[in-house]
Amino acid sequence: MKNSTKLLLFGLVAGLIAVVLAIFGNPPNMAICIACFVRDIAGGMKFHTAPVVQYFRPEIVGIVLGAFFLSLGKKEFRATGGSSPAIRFFLGVAMMIGALVFLGCPTRMILRMAAGDISAYIGLVGFLLGVGTGAFFLRKGFSLGRSYTIKQASGAYFPVILGLIFALALLFPAAFAWSEKGPGSIHAPMLISLVGGLAFGALAYHIRMCFAGGFRDVILMKNFDLFSILLGIFVAMTVYNVATSKFAFVAFGPVAHAQTLWNILGMYVVGFAAVLLGGCPLRQLVLAGQGSADSVVTVLGMFLGAAAAHNFGFASAPAAKATAEAAAVAGGPSPAGQLATVVCIVFLFVVAYTGIRKEA
């Protein structure tokens, strides 16, 4: 069996995990959105106070622990670090701000596309342009520098501490914030969410799943292996949406907006940052689970980016259709969110240009 065919089948399995999470209560077009779920955990830990997006999502914990346990089991766990940690931190911040301007990471973009959300296809344009820009700088010799082997115990701190914080959320729920309405209140039971996250994380680790990497490899090497995984997820979710009458071509789906330019620019930031970092938000979680201190720093930047996006009003507002009581709302980012997006783009170009190695 060709590698791309095998990876397509693995992608279908990953899509089925998302389907199961949707069946048991996660929003179908947000079944396993990394940016949305990191944002919800940030809210649950009171890093921001937006009441509709506060919930300690077990899927994020499961993804990290799934990669952690499988890498240990395969004797592939390796603690590394030292590759421009400060730059990676702020790239993580920028990637999250871009995702929350679009209202979703690349994972949710695919899930929204599978439901017929036209605004997600518009976001795909920006994501491809961002990946393409990052690939251009990779060809020019961009690098954040090599990582070095560090103490093995250092690589285990993040998965273990994240698991302990989740345990605290279960044992002392009053210490955390929990949405009573909005996206944060819509979720599968915790045990199912955790098991789904563990399975998704282990699978993502095994097949090196990366949404930015799938398109990057097509652009740089005409290699469709990683892209086959994304196709499998898209197919599985599309079949589910069609079978349950949830598929319909609409200008925007639930928790999305109709501002074309900012859908494009938000995902442009995500695609560009992901290539510079060497992986999308999902890939950063998986790498953090398998021992990369550099990815841990990136994930912490993602948490700060999520908090900043809501504390300072960078995150977009969702669009709403007209009703008898209210006019239609296009949604999208506020002027602060638009300015933040532009600042992120400038920052990415500065990082990309200054990271070109002379010897390349």
C-alpha positions as CSV (number, residue, x, y, z in Angstrom):
1,M,0.0,0.0,0.0
2,K,1.4,3.4,-1.0
3,N,2.2,5.7,1.9
4,S,-0.3,8.4,0.9
5,T,-3.1,5.8,0.7
6,K,-2.2,4.5,4.2
7,L,-2.1,8.1,5.6
8,L,-5.5,8.8,3.9
9,L,-6.9,5.9,5.9
10,F,-5.3,7.2,9.1
11,G,-6.9,10.6,8.3
12,L,-10.3,8.9,8.0
13,V,-9.7,7.5,11.5
14,A,-8.8,10.9,12.8
15,G,-12.0,12.3,11.2
16,L,-14.0,9.5,12.8
17,I,-12.7,10.6,16.2
18,A,-13.9,14.1,15.5
19,V,-17.2,12.6,14.5
20,V,-17.6,10.7,17.7
21,L,-16.8,13.9,19.7
22,A,-19.4,15.7,17.7
23,I,-22.0,13.0,18.3
24,F,-21.5,13.1,22.0
25,G,-21.9,16.8,22.3
26,N,-19.0,18.9,20.9
27,P,-20.1,21.4,18.3
28,P,-19.8,19.6,14.9
29,N,-17.8,22.4,13.3
30,M,-15.7,22.7,16.4
31,A,-15.3,19.0,17.3
32,I,-11.6,19.2,18.0
33,C,-10.5,22.8,17.3
34,I,-7.1,23.4,18.9
35,A,-7.3,27.2,19.1
36,C,-10.9,27.2,20.4
37,F,-10.1,24.6,23.0
38,V,-6.9,26.3,24.2
39,R,-8.9,29.6,24.4
40,D,-11.6,27.8,26.5
41,I,-8.9,26.4,28.9
42,A,-7.4,29.8,29.2
43,G,-10.8,31.1,30.2
44,G,-11.4,28.2,32.5
45,M,-8.2,29.1,34.3
46,K,-9.4,32.7,34.4
47,F,-6.7,34.1,32.2
48,H,-9.6,35.9,30.5
49,T,-13.1,36.6,31.6
50,A,-15.2,36.1,28.4
51,P,-18.1,34.2,30.0
52,V,-19.1,32.2,26.9
53,V,-15.7,30.6,26.3
54,Q,-14.6,29.2,29.6
55,Y,-14.2,25.4,30.0
56,F,-11.3,23.1,30.8
57,R,-11.3,21.1,27.5
58,P,-10.0,17.5,28.2
59,E,-9.2,17.0,24.5
60,I,-6.1,19.3,24.8
61,V,-4.9,17.4,27.8
62,G,-5.6,14.1,26.0
63,I,-3.7,15.2,22.8
64,V,-0.6,16.1,24.9
65,L,-0.7,12.9,27.0
66,G,-1.5,10.7,24.0
67,A,1.7,11.9,22.3
68,F,3.6,11.6,25.6
69,F,2.5,8.0,26.4
70,L,3.0,6.7,22.8
71,S,6.4,8.3,22.4
72,L,7.4,6.7,25.7
73,G,6.0,3.4,24.6
74,K,7.9,3.5,21.3
75,K,11.1,4.6,23.1
76,E,11.1,7.8,21.0
77,F,10.6,10.3,23.8
78,R,13.4,12.8,23.6
79,A,13.8,16.0,25.6
80,T,15.1,18.9,23.4
81,G,15.2,22.6,23.6
82,G,17.2,25.8,22.9
83,S,15.9,26.8,19.5
84,S,15.1,30.5,19.8
85,P,12.6,30.1,22.7
86,A,11.7,33.8,23.0
87,I,10.9,34.1,19.3
88,R,8.8,30.8,19.4
89,F,6.9,32.2,22.4
90,F,5.8,35.3,20.5
91,L,5.1,33.3,17.3
92,G,2.7,31.2,19.4
93,V,1.0,34.4,20.6
94,A,0.7,35.7,17.0
95,M,-0.6,32.3,15.7
96,M,-3.3,32.3,18.3
97,I,-4.3,35.9,17.7
98,G,-4.6,35.1,13.9
99,A,-6.7,32.0,14.7
100,L,-9.1,34.0,16.9
101,V,-9.5,36.7,14.3
102,F,-10.5,33.9,11.9
103,L,-12.4,32.1,14.7
104,G,-10.6,28.8,14.4
105,C,-7.3,27.0,13.8
106,P,-6.5,25.0,10.7
107,T,-8.3,22.0,12.2
108,R,-11.5,23.9,12.6
109,M,-11.1,25.4,9.2
110,I,-11.2,21.9,7.7
111,L,-14.2,21.0,9.9
112,R,-16.1,24.1,8.8
113,M,-15.3,23.4,5.2
114,A,-16.7,19.9,5.6
115,A,-20.0,21.5,6.7
116,G,-20.2,23.8,3.7
117,D,-19.1,27.0,5.4
118,I,-17.9,29.3,2.6
119,S,-16.1,31.7,5.0
120,A,-13.9,28.8,5.9
121,Y,-13.0,28.3,2.2
122,I,-12.1,32.0,2.1
123,G,-9.9,31.4,5.2
124,L,-8.2,28.6,3.3
125,V,-7.0,31.1,0.7
126,G,-5.3,33.1,3.4
127,F,-3.9,29.9,5.0
128,L,-2.4,28.8,1.7
129,L,-0.9,32.2,1.1
130,G,0.6,32.2,4.6
131,V,2.1,28.7,4.2
132,G,3.4,29.7,0.8
133,T,5.1,32.8,2.3
134,G,6.7,30.7,5.0
135,A,7.8,28.2,2.3
136,F,9.4,31.0,0.4
137,F,11.5,32.0,3.4
138,L,12.4,28.3,4.1
139,R,13.8,28.2,0.5
140,K,15.8,31.3,1.3
141,G,17.4,29.5,4.3
142,F,15.2,30.6,7.2
143,S,15.8,28.7,10.5
144,L,15.1,29.3,14.2
145,G,18.3,27.4,14.9
146,R,18.8,23.8,16.0
147,S,17.4,22.2,19.2
148,Y,19.7,20.5,21.7
149,T,19.3,17.4,23.8
150,I,18.4,18.4,27.4
151,K,17.7,16.4,30.6
152,Q,15.0,13.8,29.9
153,A,13.0,14.9,33.0
154,S,12.7,18.4,31.5
155,G,10.6,17.1,28.6
156,A,8.1,15.4,31.0
157,Y,7.2,18.5,33.1
158,F,4.7,19.9,30.7
159,P,2.5,16.8,30.1
160,V,2.6,15.9,33.8
161,I,1.8,19.4,35.1
162,L,-1.0,19.8,32.5
163,G,-2.4,16.5,33.7
164,L,-2.2,17.6,37.3
165,I,-4.0,20.9,36.5
166,F,-6.8,18.9,34.8
167,A,-7.1,16.7,37.9
168,L,-7.4,19.9,40.0
169,A,-10.2,21.1,37.7
170,L,-12.0,17.8,38.3
171,L,-11.4,17.8,42.1
172,F,-12.0,21.5,42.8
173,P,-14.3,22.8,40.0
174,A,-15.2,25.9,42.0
175,A,-11.6,27.2,41.5
176,F,-12.2,27.3,37.7
177,A,-14.6,29.2,35.5
178,W,-17.3,27.2,33.5
179,S,-19.4,28.7,30.8
180,E,-23.2,28.4,31.3
181,K,-24.0,29.5,27.7
182,G,-22.2,29.9,24.4
183,P,-19.5,27.7,22.8
184,G,-17.8,26.9,26.2
185,S,-21.0,25.3,27.5
186,I,-21.3,22.9,24.5
187,H,-19.2,19.8,25.0
188,A,-19.1,16.0,25.2
189,P,-18.8,14.3,28.6
190,M,-15.4,14.7,30.1
191,L,-14.4,11.1,30.0
192,I,-15.3,10.8,26.3
193,S,-13.5,14.0,25.6
194,L,-10.4,12.8,27.3
195,V,-10.4,9.4,25.6
196,G,-11.0,11.1,22.2
197,G,-8.1,13.5,22.9
198,L,-5.8,10.6,23.9
199,A,-6.6,8.7,20.7
200,F,-6.3,11.8,18.5
201,G,-3.0,12.8,20.1
202,A,-1.5,9.3,19.8
203,L,-2.6,9.1,16.2
204,A,-1.3,12.6,15.4
205,Y,2.0,11.6,16.9
206,H,2.2,8.3,15.0
207,I,1.5,9.8,11.6
208,R,3.1,13.3,12.2
209,M,-0.2,15.0,11.5
210,C,0.3,18.7,10.7
211,F,-2.2,21.0,8.8
212,A,0.5,23.5,7.8
213,G,3.0,20.7,7.0
214,G,0.5,19.0,4.7
215,F,0.3,22.1,2.4
216,R,4.0,23.0,2.9
217,D,5.2,19.7,1.6
218,V,3.0,20.0,-1.5
219,I,4.4,23.4,-2.2
220,L,8.1,22.6,-1.5
221,M,8.4,19.0,-2.5
222,K,5.2,18.1,-4.4
223,N,4.7,15.5,-1.6
224,F,1.1,14.7,-0.8
225,D,1.6,12.3,2.1
226,L,0.7,14.7,4.9
227,F,-2.0,16.3,2.8
228,S,-3.7,12.8,2.5
229,I,-4.3,12.9,6.2
230,L,-6.1,16.2,5.9
231,L,-8.2,14.9,3.0
232,G,-9.2,11.9,5.1
233,I,-10.4,14.2,8.0
234,F,-12.3,16.3,5.5
235,V,-14.0,13.3,3.9
236,A,-15.0,11.7,7.2
237,M,-16.6,14.9,8.5
238,T,-18.3,15.7,5.2
239,V,-19.9,12.3,5.1
240,Y,-21.1,12.8,8.8
241,N,-22.5,16.2,8.0
242,V,-24.3,15.0,4.9
243,A,-25.7,11.9,6.7
244,T,-27.0,14.1,9.6
245,S,-28.3,16.9,7.3
246,K,-25.8,19.3,8.8
247,F,-24.2,20.1,5.4
248,A,-25.2,23.2,3.6
249,F,-23.3,25.8,1.6
250,V,-23.8,29.0,3.6
251,A,-21.9,32.3,3.7
252,F,-20.9,31.5,7.3
253,G,-21.6,28.8,9.8
254,P,-22.0,28.9,13.6
255,V,-19.4,31.0,15.4
256,A,-17.9,32.4,12.2
257,H,-17.9,35.8,10.5
258,A,-18.5,37.2,7.1
259,Q,-15.6,39.7,6.9
260,T,-13.7,38.3,3.8
261,L,-10.5,40.3,4.2
262,W,-10.1,39.4,7.9
263,N,-10.8,35.7,7.4
264,I,-8.0,35.7,4.8
265,L,-5.5,37.8,6.9
266,G,-6.3,35.9,10.1
267,M,-5.5,32.5,8.5
268,Y,-2.5,34.1,6.7
269,V,-1.0,34.8,10.1
270,V,-1.7,31.2,11.2
271,G,-0.2,29.6,8.1
272,F,2.9,31.9,8.0
273,A,3.6,31.5,11.8
274,A,3.0,27.7,11.6
275,V,5.6,27.2,8.9
276,L,8.2,29.4,10.7
277,L,7.5,27.3,13.9
278,G,7.7,24.0,12.0
279,G,4.1,23.0,12.9
280,C,0.5,24.1,13.3
281,P,-1.2,24.4,16.7
282,L,-2.0,20.7,16.8
283,R,1.6,19.8,15.9
284,Q,2.9,22.1,18.6
285,L,0.8,20.2,21.2
286,V,2.1,16.8,20.0
287,L,5.7,18.0,20.0
288,A,5.3,19.3,23.5
289,G,4.0,15.9,24.5
290,Q,7.0,14.1,23.0
291,G,9.6,16.2,24.8
292,S,10.1,19.4,22.9
293,A,10.7,22.3,25.3
294,D,10.6,24.7,22.3
295,S,7.0,23.6,21.5
296,V,6.1,23.9,25.2
297,V,7.2,27.6,25.0
298,T,5.1,27.9,21.8
299,V,2.0,26.4,23.5
300,L,2.5,28.8,26.5
301,G,2.6,31.6,23.9
302,M,-0.7,30.3,22.5
303,F,-2.3,30.5,25.9
304,L,-1.1,34.1,26.3
305,G,-2.4,34.9,22.8
306,A,-5.8,33.5,23.6
307,A,-6.0,35.5,26.9
308,A,-4.8,38.7,25.1
309,A,-7.2,38.2,22.3
310,H,-10.2,38.3,24.7
311,N,-8.8,40.7,27.3
312,F,-7.9,43.3,24.7
313,G,-10.7,42.7,22.2
314,F,-8.6,41.2,19.4
315,A,-10.9,38.2,18.9
316,S,-13.6,38.5,16.2
317,A,-17.3,38.6,17.0
318,P,-19.3,36.0,15.2
319,A,-21.8,37.0,12.5
320,A,-25.5,36.7,13.0
321,K,-28.4,36.5,10.5
322,A,-31.3,39.0,10.7
323,T,-34.2,38.2,12.9
324,A,-37.5,39.9,13.6
325,E,-35.9,41.6,16.6
326,A,-32.5,42.5,15.2
327,A,-30.6,43.3,12.0
328,A,-28.0,41.1,10.5
329,V,-24.5,41.4,11.9
330,A,-21.4,40.7,9.8
331,G,-19.2,40.1,12.8
332,G,-15.4,40.1,12.4
333,P,-12.6,41.8,14.3
334,S,-12.8,45.2,16.0
335,P,-10.4,47.9,15.0
336,A,-8.1,46.6,17.8
337,G,-8.3,43.1,16.3
338,Q,-7.5,44.5,12.8
339,L,-4.5,46.4,14.1
340,A,-3.3,43.4,16.0
341,T,-3.5,41.3,12.9
342,V,-1.4,43.8,10.9
343,V,1.1,44.0,13.7
344,C,1.4,40.2,13.7
345,I,2.0,40.1,10.0
346,V,4.8,42.7,10.3
347,F,6.3,40.7,13.2
348,L,6.2,37.5,11.1
349,F,8.1,39.2,8.2
350,V,10.7,40.6,10.6
351,V,11.2,37.2,12.1
352,A,11.3,35.5,8.7
353,Y,13.8,38.0,7.2
354,T,16.1,38.1,10.2
355,G,16.1,34.3,10.5
356,I,17.6,33.7,7.0
357,R,20.9,32.0,7.5
358,K,23.8,33.7,5.6
359,E,25.5,30.4,4.8
360,A,22.3,29.1,3.1
